């Protein structure tokens, strides 16, 4: 049985873990960040009487803010991918769109193609740290985009005791990483724990080409993975995300 290490929050990894288990994989989940939800009612109140054309969500972590503020379930929402859109539907929202490829660059293209009225405000619900400046990109295209901070992530200073206990006895066939920030922290903790050699026979699978490029750069400085590829190049993961 092949073993896969998913570097992500357990809650966010639940559907993927279940899918992979059905494909006869043994799953290990290792979150490297603690997610702290943020809800500042004043951030929302300033837009209560304005024309909100749409809401943009690039993480499931932002959905709680929508529910807390009792947003209209019919409001137009652009989600970064199918899984996030499904979570919005579960929360009761009925007007969601998402790109075929789950990434912010494709989400931006979708918004531009949507014939959205540019006189309305687009509310972008985001985390504290982002790798793609979506607000700036939308503003350059003539949209009125405002940001609301809905969560932040706090980096852990160590791998879990479970991973440290398993690492010398468990050979991970693949390691799944979803963001560049997570990738960089993974390398840092592996170095700090002197565990680089234990991941050398693993295939690293990352969410985008940008993260893959960064992984190649970090691997040259530290160690070589068996293989580095994108989710979209992996047949099993591609089937899950499509």
C-alpha positions as CSV (number, residue, x, y, z in Angstrom):
1,X,0.0,0.0,0.0
2,X,1.4,3.4,-1.0
3,X,1.7,6.1,1.6
4,X,0.9,9.7,1.0
5,X,1.7,12.6,3.4
6,X,-0.6,15.6,3.0
7,X,0.8,18.8,4.3
8,X,-2.5,20.6,5.1
9,X,-5.2,21.1,7.8
10,X,-7.0,17.9,8.5
11,X,-10.4,19.5,7.9
12,X,-9.4,20.8,4.5
13,X,-7.9,17.4,3.6
14,X,-10.8,15.3,4.6
15,X,-12.5,14.8,1.2
16,X,-9.1,14.3,-0.5
17,X,-8.0,11.8,2.1
18,X,-11.2,9.8,1.7
19,X,-10.8,9.8,-2.1
20,X,-7.2,8.5,-1.9
21,X,-8.1,5.9,0.7
22,X,-10.6,4.5,-1.8
23,X,-7.7,4.3,-4.3
24,X,-5.9,2.1,-1.7
25,X,-3.5,4.7,-0.3
26,X,-2.5,5.0,3.3
27,X,-2.9,8.7,4.3
28,X,-0.9,10.8,6.8
29,X,-1.9,14.4,7.4
30,X,0.6,17.0,8.8
31,X,-0.7,20.6,9.2
32,X,2.1,23.1,9.5
33,X,-0.1,26.1,10.2
34,X,-2.8,27.0,12.8
35,X,-5.7,28.8,11.1
36,X,-7.2,31.7,13.1
37,X,-10.5,32.9,11.8
38,X,-11.1,36.7,11.9
39,X,-14.5,38.4,11.9
40,X,-14.6,42.2,12.3
41,X,-18.1,43.3,11.8
42,X,-17.0,46.9,11.1
43,X,-15.2,45.7,8.0
44,X,-18.5,44.4,6.6
45,X,-20.8,47.2,7.8
46,X,-19.2,49.8,5.5
47,X,-20.4,47.8,2.5
48,X,-23.9,47.1,3.8
49,X,-25.6,49.8,1.8
50,X,-23.3,49.7,-1.2
51,X,-23.8,47.9,-4.5
52,X,-21.9,44.6,-4.0
53,X,-21.5,43.1,-7.4
54,X,-19.8,39.9,-6.3
55,X,-17.7,38.2,-3.6
56,X,-14.4,36.4,-4.3
57,X,-13.2,33.5,-2.1
58,X,-9.8,31.8,-2.6
59,X,-10.0,29.6,0.6
60,X,-12.7,27.7,2.4
61,X,-11.4,29.5,5.6
62,X,-13.3,32.6,4.4
63,X,-16.8,31.0,4.3
64,X,-17.4,31.4,8.0
65,X,-17.3,35.2,7.6
66,X,-20.1,35.1,5.0
67,X,-22.3,33.0,7.3
68,X,-21.6,35.2,10.3
69,X,-22.6,38.4,8.4
70,X,-25.8,36.7,7.0
71,X,-25.0,37.5,3.4
72,X,-27.7,37.1,0.8
73,X,-27.7,33.5,-0.3
74,X,-28.2,34.7,-3.9
75,X,-25.2,37.0,-4.0
76,X,-22.7,36.2,-6.8
77,X,-19.7,34.3,-5.5
78,X,-16.5,33.4,-7.4
79,X,-14.7,30.5,-5.8
80,X,-11.1,29.4,-6.5
81,X,-12.2,25.8,-7.2
82,X,-14.9,23.2,-7.2
83,X,-14.3,22.0,-3.6
84,X,-14.6,25.5,-2.3
85,X,-17.7,26.1,-4.4
86,X,-19.3,22.9,-3.0
87,X,-18.6,24.1,0.6
88,X,-20.4,27.3,-0.3
89,X,-23.4,25.3,-1.6
90,X,-23.4,23.3,1.6
91,X,-23.5,26.7,3.5
92,X,-26.6,27.7,1.5
93,X,-25.2,29.9,-1.2
94,X,-26.8,29.3,-4.6
95,X,-25.0,31.5,-7.1
96,X,-21.4,30.3,-7.3
97,X,-18.9,30.0,-10.2
98,X,-15.4,28.5,-10.3
99,X,-12.7,27.9,-12.9
100,X,-12.0,24.4,-14.3
101,X,-8.4,24.7,-13.0
102,X,-8.3,25.5,-9.3
103,X,-5.9,28.4,-9.1
104,X,-6.2,32.2,-8.6
105,X,-4.9,33.1,-12.1
106,X,-7.7,31.0,-13.7
107,X,-10.2,32.6,-11.2
108,X,-9.1,36.0,-12.4
109,X,-9.8,35.0,-16.0
110,X,-13.2,33.7,-15.1
111,X,-14.2,37.0,-13.4
112,X,-13.0,39.0,-16.5
113,X,-15.1,36.8,-18.8
114,X,-18.2,37.0,-16.6
115,X,-19.5,40.4,-17.9
116,X,-19.7,41.5,-14.3
117,X,-21.0,45.1,-13.9
118,X,-17.9,47.2,-13.0
119,X,-19.9,49.8,-11.1
120,X,-20.4,47.3,-8.2
121,X,-17.9,46.5,-5.5
122,X,-16.1,43.1,-5.6
123,X,-15.4,42.0,-2.0
124,X,-12.3,39.8,-1.9
125,X,-12.3,37.7,1.3
126,X,-8.6,36.7,1.9
127,X,-6.1,35.5,4.4
128,X,-3.3,37.6,5.9
129,X,-0.7,36.3,3.5
130,X,-1.3,35.9,-0.2
131,X,1.0,35.0,-3.1
132,X,-1.1,36.5,-5.9
133,X,-2.3,40.1,-5.6
134,X,-5.9,39.6,-6.9
135,X,-7.1,43.0,-5.8
136,X,-4.5,44.8,-7.8
137,X,-5.1,42.7,-10.8
138,X,-8.8,43.3,-10.8
139,X,-8.3,47.1,-10.2
140,X,-6.0,47.2,-13.2
141,X,-8.8,45.7,-15.3
142,X,-11.2,48.5,-14.1
143,X,-13.0,46.7,-11.3
144,X,-13.7,48.2,-7.9
145,X,-12.2,45.6,-5.6
146,X,-12.0,45.8,-1.8
147,X,-10.4,43.3,0.5
148,X,-11.7,42.0,3.8
149,X,-9.3,40.0,6.0
150,X,-11.1,36.8,7.2
151,X,-8.3,34.6,8.6
152,X,-4.6,34.4,9.3
153,X,-2.2,31.5,9.6
154,X,0.3,30.9,12.4
155,X,3.3,28.8,11.5
156,X,4.2,25.9,13.7
157,X,7.8,25.7,15.0
158,X,8.1,21.9,14.8
159,X,6.7,18.9,13.0
160,X,4.2,16.9,15.1
161,X,5.4,14.3,17.5
162,X,3.5,11.7,15.4
163,X,5.5,12.6,12.2
164,X,8.8,12.6,14.2
165,X,8.0,9.2,15.6
166,X,7.0,7.7,12.2
167,X,9.6,9.3,9.9
168,X,12.3,6.7,10.4
169,X,9.9,3.8,9.8
170,X,7.5,5.2,7.2
171,X,8.6,5.8,3.6
172,X,6.3,8.3,2.1
173,X,5.7,7.6,-1.6
174,X,4.3,11.1,-2.2
175,X,4.1,14.4,-0.3
176,X,1.3,16.8,-1.2
177,X,1.8,20.6,-0.7
178,X,-0.8,23.2,-1.6
179,X,1.0,26.6,-1.2
180,X,4.4,28.1,-1.5
181,X,4.4,29.3,2.1
182,X,3.7,25.7,3.2
183,X,6.5,24.5,0.9
184,X,9.1,26.9,2.4
185,X,8.1,26.0,6.0
186,X,8.2,22.3,5.2
187,X,11.8,22.6,4.0
188,X,12.8,24.7,7.0
189,X,11.4,22.2,9.5
190,X,13.0,19.3,7.6
191,X,16.3,21.0,7.9
192,X,15.8,22.0,11.5
193,X,15.0,18.4,12.4
194,X,17.8,17.0,10.3
195,X,15.3,14.9,8.4
196,X,16.1,16.0,4.8
197,X,17.4,12.5,3.9
198,X,14.2,10.8,4.9
199,X,12.2,12.6,2.2
200,X,14.7,12.1,-0.6
201,X,12.8,9.0,-2.0
202,X,9.5,10.7,-2.0
203,X,7.7,12.3,-5.0
204,X,6.7,15.9,-4.2
205,X,3.4,16.9,-5.7
206,X,2.5,20.6,-5.6
207,X,-0.6,22.7,-6.5
208,X,0.9,25.0,-9.2
209,X,3.8,25.5,-11.6
210,X,5.0,28.5,-9.4
211,X,5.2,26.2,-6.4
212,X,6.9,23.5,-8.5
213,X,9.6,26.1,-9.6
214,X,10.2,27.1,-6.0
215,X,10.5,23.4,-5.0
216,X,13.1,22.9,-7.7
217,X,15.0,25.8,-6.4
218,X,14.9,24.7,-2.8
219,X,15.7,21.1,-3.7
220,X,19.0,22.2,-5.4
221,X,20.0,23.9,-2.1
222,X,19.0,20.9,0.1
223,X,18.3,17.6,-1.5
224,X,16.7,16.0,-4.6
225,X,13.2,14.6,-4.4
226,X,12.5,11.5,-6.4
227,X,10.2,13.6,-8.6
228,X,8.5,17.0,-8.5
229,X,5.2,17.4,-10.3
230,X,2.0,19.4,-10.3
231,X,-1.4,18.2,-9.2
232,X,-2.7,18.7,-12.7
233,X,0.0,16.3,-14.1
234,X,-0.9,13.5,-11.7
235,X,-3.7,11.3,-13.1
236,X,-5.3,10.4,-9.7
237,X,-5.3,14.0,-8.3
238,X,-6.4,15.5,-11.6
239,X,-9.5,13.2,-11.5
240,X,-10.3,14.3,-7.9
241,X,-10.0,18.1,-8.6
242,X,-11.9,17.9,-11.9
